[in-house]
Amino acid sequence: MSGFSARTDFPRTWNPLARALAERRDRGLPLLDLTETNPTRVGLPSPELALLAHPGALGYAPEPQGLLSAREAVAAYLASRGAHVSPAHLVLSASTSESYGWLFKLLCEPGDNVLVPAPSYPLFEYLTRLEGVETRTYRLPRAHGFGLDVEAVAAARDARTRAVLVVNPGNPTGHYLREGELDALGRLCAEVGLALISDEVFSDFAWDEEPGRVPTVAGRELPMLTFSLSGLSKVAGLPGFKLGWTHVGGPDALRDEALARLELVADTYLSVNTPVQLALPGLLSHAPRFQEALLTRVTENRRLLRQARPSDAHWDVVPAQGGWSSVLRIPLEPGEEATCLALLDEGVVVQPGYFYDFTRGAFLVLSLLPPPDVFTAALEPLVRVLATSG
Ligand SMILES: Cc1ncc(COP(=O)(O)O)c(C=O)c1O
């Protein structure tokens, strides 16, 4: 079609699952939705709305990196996680997704590429393509618990690669980056001149403790340009408040040049609204209450899921250490889509692994956020349908 950019030429056809789901909804049939990851819809604590009514909220002080008071609040939040950073090295944006767009503008010429993990969060294909940037995939080996394999990262790179994206912990695989992996990644990035973009939106949601995990790359002495991304969307369960942040780290000269250029990018948009910036200290002090309730929910649903699995089942709950989801490995026959459609017939909605680019095997992805009554009600049909596979 003429007149439109190839960057926006995304496929818009519905897959059979989306069609079947829409049909069920049209018929008004009940649904137990195990794809619900919207934290505002599952009965978790929310902050006081009055926080937004700050006396300065009607004012406008264009600050490209974000209001200093808001950046100080992010620095204090990171310090409470053991990462000591300067507010001068933080850049606020309207979301993590927007931060990605700014980083691709900062680092890549059109046609350059970034390395993205697979399986992973499906938005990268869109975020890159909209900036004229390509992706090259590095696989997270199942044998390694879907953790980082630095050799796979090195092998995926070519002459036009500018950055490596790491999702820590992985979504939906829930594997944290480890000290040894970060060391090896640092050596590779420094040697060949790659930046590291570390997506840490789920970092606060660890299900257990274990030495050697890297919760954030912010505040660490690393030999390469490093961007650590997070935001209110996951940290405080407030995706609608539209506030994300990027910490810029690495060798001083590179870091300062990156910050100066990012300031210009941010100044072009000035996209973060004033009320949410002024409310940020209060919103971040609400975050622990939200996170505690979410972790209780997620751990309980995961316990129920494991308990529901018959000991001789032909499916497994994939081991993970954190996040909001669980991955099931299911038999190859009848496979992901047929299993999802059979579950939908029973009123249960789950995602097939191919949405997240799982390969070599068949997988389902379940959100652990639904209220326990919804989750429990979905388990009986789930176990029954899975018993007929394999
Ligand atoms: C790994 C990951 N990164 C980033 C985002 C987007 O977050 P934001 O709402 O800040 O754009 C998501 C949302 O689901 C995500 O799963």
The ligand as an SDF file (V2000), in Angstrom:
LIG
                    3D

 16 16  0  0  0  0  0  0  0  0999 V2000
    9.3010   -6.8110   30.4900 C   0  0  0  0  0  0  0  0  0  0  0  0
    8.4440   -5.5860   30.3210 C   0  0  0  0  0  0  0  0  0  0  0  0
    9.0240   -4.4050   30.0650 N   0  0  0  0  0  0  0  0  0  0  0  0
    8.2940   -3.2800   29.9260 C   0  0  0  0  0  0  0  0  0  0  0  0
    6.9240   -3.3040   30.0210 C   0  0  0  0  0  0  0  0  0  0  0  0
    6.1590   -2.0280   29.7780 C   0  0  0  0  0  0  0  0  0  0  0  0
    6.0540   -1.2610   30.8820 O   0  0  0  0  0  0  0  0  0  0  0  0
    5.4970    0.2450   30.7750 P   0  0  0  0  0  0  0  0  0  0  0  0
    4.0670    0.1830   31.1820 O   0  0  0  0  0  0  0  0  0  0  0  0
    6.3560    1.0030   31.7270 O   0  0  0  0  0  0  0  0  0  0  0  0
    5.6810    0.6820   29.3650 O   0  0  0  0  0  0  0  0  0  0  0  0
    6.2740   -4.5040   30.2810 C   0  0  0  0  0  0  0  0  0  0  0  0
    4.7990   -4.5560   30.3780 C   0  0  0  0  0  0  0  0  0  0  0  0
    4.1850   -5.5900   30.5030 O   0  0  0  0  0  0  0  0  0  0  0  0
    7.0520   -5.6840   30.4330 C   0  0  0  0  0  0  0  0  0  0  0  0
    6.4740   -6.8780   30.6470 O   0  0  0  0  0  0  0  0  0  0  0  0
  1  2  1  0
  2  3  1  0
  2 15  2  0
  3  4  2  0
  4  5  1  0
  5  6  1  0
  5 12  2  0
  6  7  1  0
  7  8  1  0
  8  9  2  0
  8 10  1  0
  8 11  1  0
 12 13  1  0
 12 15  1  0
 13 14  2  0
 15 16  1  0
M  END
$$$$
